[in-house]
Amino acid sequence: MVSDDDDGQHGGQHHGQHGGRHTSGQLALDARVQEYYAGLTGWDEHARLTSRSAQGPLERLRTQELVRRRLAPGARVLDVGGATGVHAAPLAADGFDVLLVDPVAEQVARAAEHGTFAARVGDARDLAAPGLDLADDTFDAVLLLGPLYHLAARDDRLRALREAARVTRPGGTVVAAGITRLAALVGGGYEGFRPPTWQAILEHGAAPSDIPFPAAHFHDAAELLGEATEAGLSDVVVHGVEGPAGGALERVPLDAPEAPALIDAALTLARALSTTPGVTDMSQHVLAIGTVAR
């Protein structure tokens, strides 16, 4: 399962369910991911990206824009951690052949309701597991738009990235998202963090364990670039998704009269400053986009 918190880097290790070595902290975070995204805490990830605030459409539109630059017409796309199909559905509607994989059965069931793409339960760290059985060189592009920030240990994140590369054809594309270490500064919801927590986030990406969101690790652009490169991707470029204005839109209701103009302005900034050093990390999310070696 795709999972969470940097606490997973500490304590004794044991063999996990997918043949990897998962800590007890990581397994507990996996359980929190299930609870959170199944809606048992009241959270609705679909609403976050579609209707909760002006930030959601900004993130969704900009992510789609960056992904589609790398897709040829009719490309076969694997959306790992694809939740309810917020990204898979519009891709499928435009003729792409999409398979969605997510660890949370409730999200997979909602995704399947679209009826335009296949959806299966599975783990980003083991795409060859029974029920998935995804072979090498199967897809033109693989999206990891959530798994990495729910995996505490670097080894688990590299495993997910390598699995994405394995099932992507030579010359194909892997797109991997991280939540930035500055997201707590430019976004909302983390105002109650105490200074030791800030220090751990900014220095190591260590996510606190006492917040509802099952975060495991926060990246900066350089770290995400390093992980994608170590996993075997080439020509990796890291983009800021929402740009420096994105966090402010968390506080703008989507039905506010000013929302459309603010989203458009934020998109303009995000596009202009997408790879500008230092500014990239001011987005709430960063995307590493790389090529699988031929």
Kinemage of the C-alpha trace (Angstrom):
@kinemage 1
@onewidth
@group {chain A} dominant
@subgroup {mainchain}
@vectorlist {calphas} color= white
{ca met a 1} P 0.000 0.000 0.000
{ca val a 2} L 0.997 3.607 -0.510
{ca ser a 3} L 1.594 5.150 2.829
{ca asp a 4} L 2.996 7.770 5.203
{ca asp a 5} L 5.162 9.451 7.855
{ca asp a 6} L 8.842 9.907 8.322
{ca asp a 7} L 8.498 8.087 11.653
{ca gly a 8} L 8.880 5.023 9.443
{ca gln a 9} L 12.595 5.700 9.220
{ca his a 10} L 13.084 4.901 12.890
{ca gly a 11} L 12.696 1.767 14.943
{ca gly a 12} L 13.051 -1.916 14.116
{ca gln a 13} L 12.315 -3.232 10.639
{ca his a 14} L 10.471 -6.323 9.523
{ca his a 15} L 9.420 -7.819 6.228
{ca gly a 16} L 6.290 -6.161 4.856
{ca gln a 17} L 3.512 -7.610 2.787
{ca his a 18} L 5.062 -6.808 -0.598
{ca gly a 19} L 8.474 -8.324 -0.051
{ca gly a 20} L 10.013 -5.014 0.977
{ca arg a 21} L 11.235 -4.066 4.412
{ca his a 22} L 8.666 -1.799 6.077
{ca thr a 23} L 8.922 -0.346 9.538
{ca ser a 24} L 6.123 -0.564 12.040
{ca gly a 25} L 5.752 3.210 11.626
{ca gln a 26} L 5.238 2.854 7.893
{ca leu a 27} L 2.672 0.113 8.345
{ca ala a 28} L 0.768 2.308 10.800
{ca leu a 29} L 0.868 5.103 8.269
{ca asp a 30} L -0.408 2.768 5.569
{ca ala a 31} L -3.410 2.170 7.826
{ca arg a 32} L -3.884 5.925 8.258
{ca val a 33} L -3.869 6.352 4.478
{ca gln a 34} L -6.665 3.796 4.214
{ca glu a 35} L -8.709 5.548 6.875
{ca tyr a 36} L -8.143 9.032 5.525
{ca tyr a 37} L -8.855 8.415 1.851
{ca ala a 38} L -11.744 6.037 2.498
{ca gly a 39} L -13.524 9.045 3.976
{ca leu a 40} L -13.619 7.701 7.520
{ca thr a 41} L -12.247 10.993 8.855
{ca gly a 42} L -14.623 13.103 6.802
{ca trp a 43} L -12.057 14.020 4.145
{ca asp a 44} L -13.048 13.980 0.461
{ca glu a 45} L -10.033 14.046 -1.845
{ca his a 46} L -12.218 14.361 -4.921
{ca ala a 47} L -13.782 17.548 -3.532
{ca arg a 48} L -10.340 18.958 -2.698
{ca leu a 49} L -9.356 18.874 -6.349
{ca thr a 50} L -12.689 19.903 -7.808
{ca ser a 51} L -14.847 22.080 -5.580
{ca arg a 52} L -13.469 22.822 -2.084
{ca ser a 53} L -11.432 25.934 -2.954
{ca ala a 54} L -9.832 27.735 -5.876
{ca gln a 55} L -6.567 25.909 -5.167
{ca gly a 56} L -7.928 22.530 -6.266
{ca pro a 57} L -8.742 23.461 -9.858
{ca leu a 58} L -5.440 25.330 -10.079
{ca glu a 59} L -3.535 22.192 -9.056
{ca arg a 60} L -5.628 19.968 -11.301
{ca leu a 61} L -5.379 22.163 -14.400
{ca arg a 62} L -1.675 22.788 -14.046
{ca thr a 63} L -0.898 19.114 -13.434
{ca gln a 64} L -2.894 18.101 -16.498
{ca glu a 65} L -1.079 20.701 -18.528
{ca leu a 66} L 2.360 19.439 -17.533
{ca val a 67} L 1.436 15.778 -18.031
{ca arg a 68} L -0.169 16.245 -21.439
{ca arg a 69} L 2.952 17.862 -22.879
{ca arg a 70} L 4.570 14.427 -22.742
{ca leu a 71} L 1.720 12.312 -24.128
{ca ala a 72} L 1.283 11.348 -27.752
{ca pro a 73} L -2.301 10.836 -28.967
{ca gly a 74} L -3.708 7.547 -27.722
{ca ala a 75} L -0.844 6.963 -25.285
{ca arg a 76} L -1.251 4.230 -22.689
{ca val a 77} L -1.099 5.808 -19.223
{ca leu a 78} L -0.845 4.247 -15.771
{ca asp a 79} L -2.152 6.514 -12.999
{ca val a 80} L -0.696 5.152 -9.739
{ca gly a 81} L -2.324 6.572 -6.627
{ca gly a 82} L -5.012 7.914 -8.931
{ca ala a 83} L -7.667 8.220 -6.195
{ca thr a 84} L -11.158 8.770 -7.631
{ca gly a 85} L -9.984 9.412 -11.179
{ca val a 86} L -9.707 13.194 -11.132
{ca his a 87} L -6.799 12.989 -13.580
{ca ala a 88} L -7.634 9.665 -15.210
{ca ala a 89} L -11.138 10.663 -16.291
{ca pro a 90} L -10.228 13.696 -18.438
{ca leu a 91} L -7.308 11.801 -19.965
{ca ala a 92} L -9.579 8.909 -20.884
{ca ala a 93} L -12.173 11.330 -22.262
{ca asp a 94} L -9.535 12.659 -24.636
{ca gly a 95} L -8.653 9.265 -26.019
{ca phe a 96} L -5.813 8.119 -23.794
{ca asp a 97} L -5.816 4.465 -22.695
{ca val a 98} L -5.750 4.753 -18.888
{ca leu a 99} L -5.380 2.246 -16.070
{ca leu a 100} L -5.816 3.653 -12.555
{ca val a 101} L -4.239 1.929 -9.535
{ca asp a 102} L -4.868 3.005 -5.950
{ca pro a 103} L -4.420 1.270 -2.567
{ca val a 104} L -7.789 2.391 -1.199
{ca ala a 105} L -10.659 0.193 -2.389
{ca glu a 106} L -13.256 2.886 -1.754
{ca gln a 107} L -11.454 5.283 -4.080
{ca val a 108} L -11.033 2.612 -6.738
{ca ala a 109} L -14.774 1.921 -6.596
{ca arg a 110} L -15.540 5.623 -7.130
{ca ala a 111} L -13.039 5.780 -9.980
{ca ala a 112} L -14.605 2.758 -11.664
{ca glu a 113} L -17.953 4.566 -11.770
{ca his a 114} L -16.592 6.732 -14.576
{ca gly a 115} L -16.706 3.670 -16.821
{ca thr a 116} L -14.130 5.064 -19.250
{ca phe a 117} L -10.965 3.492 -17.842
{ca ala a 118} L -9.957 0.452 -15.809
{ca ala a 119} L -9.366 0.817 -12.062
{ca arg a 120} L -7.684 -1.674 -9.735
{ca val a 121} L -6.513 -1.857 -6.143
{ca gly a 122} L -2.719 -1.958 -5.885
{ca asp a 123} L 0.463 -0.654 -4.317
{ca ala a 124} L 2.946 1.714 -5.965
{ca arg a 125} L 5.828 -0.327 -4.533
{ca asp a 126} L 4.806 -3.597 -6.191
{ca leu a 127} L 3.062 -3.251 -9.532
{ca ala a 128} L 3.749 -6.924 -10.292
{ca ala a 129} L 1.684 -8.103 -7.309
{ca pro a 130} L -1.123 -10.611 -7.898
{ca gly a 131} L -4.170 -8.805 -9.199
{ca leu a 132} L -2.034 -6.270 -11.022
{ca asp a 133} L 0.685 -8.360 -12.703
{ca leu a 134} L 1.919 -5.371 -14.665
{ca ala a 135} L 4.707 -6.365 -17.025
{ca asp a 136} L 7.829 -4.476 -18.029
{ca asp a 137} L 7.588 -1.851 -20.774
{ca thr a 138} L 3.773 -1.805 -20.787
{ca phe a 139} L 2.919 1.911 -20.631
{ca asp a 140} L 3.917 5.054 -22.484
{ca ala a 141} L 3.694 7.096 -19.276
{ca val a 142} L 3.260 6.472 -15.568
{ca leu a 143} L 1.914 9.062 -13.130
{ca leu a 144} L 2.832 8.981 -9.430
{ca leu a 145} L 0.746 11.930 -8.266
{ca gly a 146} L 0.460 10.965 -4.620
{ca pro a 147} L 2.389 7.880 -3.532
{ca leu a 148} L 5.743 9.492 -2.727
{ca tyr a 149} L 4.532 11.806 0.004
{ca his a 150} L 2.907 8.889 1.794
{ca leu a 151} L 6.186 6.930 1.923
{ca ala a 152} L 8.532 7.837 4.751
{ca ala a 153} L 11.686 5.965 3.831
{ca arg a 154} L 13.770 6.917 0.828
{ca asp a 155} L 14.115 3.224 -0.053
{ca asp a 156} L 10.331 2.913 -0.358
{ca arg a 157} L 10.118 6.030 -2.509
{ca leu a 158} L 12.883 4.711 -4.767
{ca arg a 159} L 11.072 1.390 -4.985
{ca ala a 160} L 7.914 3.136 -6.179
{ca leu a 161} L 9.856 5.193 -8.715
{ca arg a 162} L 11.713 2.121 -10.000
{ca glu a 163} L 8.468 0.207 -10.347
{ca ala a 164} L 7.056 3.100 -12.369
{ca ala a 165} L 10.130 3.054 -14.600
{ca arg a 166} L 9.981 -0.730 -14.962
{ca val a 167} L 6.478 -0.758 -16.411
{ca thr a 168} L 7.183 2.219 -18.707
{ca arg a 169} L 8.509 1.540 -22.187
{ca pro a 170} L 12.007 2.767 -23.072
{ca gly a 171} L 11.753 6.424 -24.027
{ca gly a 172} L 8.509 6.786 -22.081
{ca thr a 173} L 7.752 9.234 -19.294
{ca val a 174} L 7.426 9.020 -15.519
{ca val a 175} L 5.800 11.927 -13.667
{ca ala a 176} L 6.214 11.946 -9.880
{ca ala a 177} L 4.764 14.461 -7.419
{ca gly a 178} L 6.020 15.649 -4.063
{ca ile a 179} L 4.570 18.023 -1.481
{ca thr a 180} L 7.079 20.772 -0.846
{ca arg a 181} L 8.657 21.573 2.489
{ca leu a 182} L 7.428 25.129 2.092
{ca ala a 183} L 3.848 24.009 1.500
{ca ala a 184} L 3.087 24.603 5.162
{ca leu a 185} L 4.258 28.191 4.735
{ca val a 186} L 2.460 29.043 1.496
{ca gly a 187} L -0.649 26.938 2.102
{ca gly a 188} L -3.131 26.543 4.912
{ca gly a 189} L -3.757 24.129 7.717
{ca tyr a 190} L -0.333 23.933 9.336
{ca glu a 191} L -0.381 27.161 11.327
{ca gly a 192} L -0.313 25.308 14.636
{ca phe a 193} L 3.077 23.677 14.101
{ca arg a 194} L 5.614 24.444 16.821
{ca pro a 195} L 9.213 25.477 16.005
{ca pro a 196} L 10.754 21.992 16.433
{ca thr a 197} L 8.282 20.676 13.890
{ca trp a 198} L 9.158 23.431 11.424
{ca gln a 199} L 12.839 22.644 11.820
{ca ala a 200} L 12.292 18.945 11.121
{ca ile a 201} L 10.196 19.723 8.051
{ca leu a 202} L 12.551 22.297 6.573
{ca glu a 203} L 15.778 20.404 7.291
{ca his a 204} L 14.760 16.801 6.659
{ca gly a 205} L 11.254 16.764 5.221
{ca ala a 206} L 10.059 14.912 8.317
{ca ala a 207} L 6.276 15.034 8.537
{ca pro a 208} L 4.622 15.401 11.953
{ca ser a 209} L 2.572 12.445 13.122
{ca asp a 210} L -0.097 14.440 14.956
{ca ile a 211} L -1.933 15.993 11.993
{ca pro a 212} L -4.967 14.453 10.273
{ca phe a 213} L -3.312 14.299 6.851
{ca pro a 214} L -1.209 11.122 6.654
{ca ala a 215} L 1.901 12.852 5.356
{ca ala a 216} L 5.115 10.868 5.443
{ca his a 217} L 7.661 13.099 3.766
{ca phe a 218} L 7.946 16.586 2.346
{ca his a 219} L 10.345 17.138 -0.566
{ca asp a 220} L 12.259 20.039 -1.914
{ca ala a 221} L 12.871 20.220 -5.642
{ca ala a 222} L 16.503 19.136 -5.395
{ca glu a 223} L 15.657 16.072 -3.332
{ca leu a 224} L 12.886 14.975 -5.694
{ca leu a 225} L 15.251 15.445 -8.633
{ca gly a 226} L 17.839 13.297 -6.862
{ca glu a 227} L 15.399 10.500 -6.105
{ca ala a 228} L 14.043 10.402 -9.647
{ca thr a 229} L 17.564 10.318 -11.062
{ca glu a 230} L 18.716 7.618 -8.644
{ca ala a 231} L 15.704 5.535 -9.666
{ca gly a 232} L 17.053 5.513 -13.215
{ca leu a 233} L 15.184 8.329 -14.939
{ca ser a 234} L 17.074 10.618 -17.280
{ca asp a 235} L 16.653 14.249 -18.337
{ca val a 236} L 14.619 14.923 -15.201
{ca val a 237} L 13.071 18.376 -14.837
{ca val a 238} L 11.248 19.461 -11.681
{ca his a 239} L 8.347 21.894 -12.054
{ca gly a 240} L 6.456 23.871 -9.470
{ca val a 241} L 2.785 23.044 -9.964
{ca glu a 242} L 0.696 25.835 -8.424
{ca gly a 243} L 3.336 28.556 -8.371
{ca pro a 244} L 3.881 31.071 -5.561
{ca ala a 245} L 0.246 32.242 -5.546
{ca gly a 246} L -1.294 28.807 -5.158
{ca gly a 247} L -1.318 28.634 -1.380
{ca ala a 248} L -3.370 31.795 -1.057
{ca leu a 249} L -6.127 30.218 -3.139
{ca glu a 250} L -6.740 27.663 -0.370
{ca arg a 251} L -8.711 30.453 1.319
{ca val a 252} L -10.732 31.449 -1.752
{ca pro a 253} L -14.037 29.559 -2.169
{ca leu a 254} L -14.448 28.227 -5.677
{ca asp a 255} L -17.810 29.959 -6.019
{ca ala a 256} L -16.385 33.358 -5.033
{ca pro a 257} L -16.855 35.938 -7.809
{ca glu a 258} L -13.126 36.610 -7.922
{ca ala a 259} L -12.100 32.928 -8.133
{ca pro a 260} L -11.848 32.585 -11.940
{ca ala a 261} L -9.624 35.638 -12.300
{ca leu a 262} L -7.424 34.572 -9.391
{ca ile a 263} L -7.011 31.067 -10.810
{ca asp a 264} L -6.047 32.541 -14.180
{ca ala a 265} L -3.516 34.882 -12.578
{ca ala a 266} L -2.029 32.055 -10.505
{ca leu a 267} L -1.726 29.895 -13.625
{ca thr a 268} L 0.123 32.691 -15.386
{ca leu a 269} L 2.622 32.929 -12.519
{ca ala a 270} L 2.999 29.151 -12.272
{ca arg a 271} L 3.768 28.842 -15.965
{ca ala a 272} L 6.236 31.727 -15.970
{ca leu a 273} L 8.120 30.528 -12.870
{ca ser a 274} L 7.716 26.780 -13.302
{ca thr a 275} L 11.415 25.897 -13.112
{ca thr a 276} L 12.861 29.102 -11.642
{ca pro a 277} L 15.367 28.114 -8.926
{ca gly a 278} L 14.045 28.889 -5.463
{ca val a 279} L 10.574 29.702 -6.716
{ca thr a 280} L 9.803 26.089 -7.639
{ca asp a 281} L 9.716 25.172 -3.945
{ca met a 282} L 7.118 27.859 -3.247
{ca ser a 283} L 4.482 25.708 -4.936
{ca gln a 284} L 2.549 23.291 -2.777
{ca his a 285} L 3.435 20.453 -5.115
{ca val a 286} L 6.404 19.787 -7.375
{ca leu a 287} L 6.478 17.387 -10.316
{ca ala a 288} L 9.588 15.518 -11.425
{ca ile a 289} L 9.220 14.598 -15.086
{ca gly a 290} L 11.786 12.204 -16.519
{ca thr a 291} L 12.445 9.745 -19.315
{ca val a 292} L 13.010 5.999 -19.049
{ca ala a 293} L 16.314 5.006 -20.631
{ca arg a 294} L 16.172 3.373 -24.048
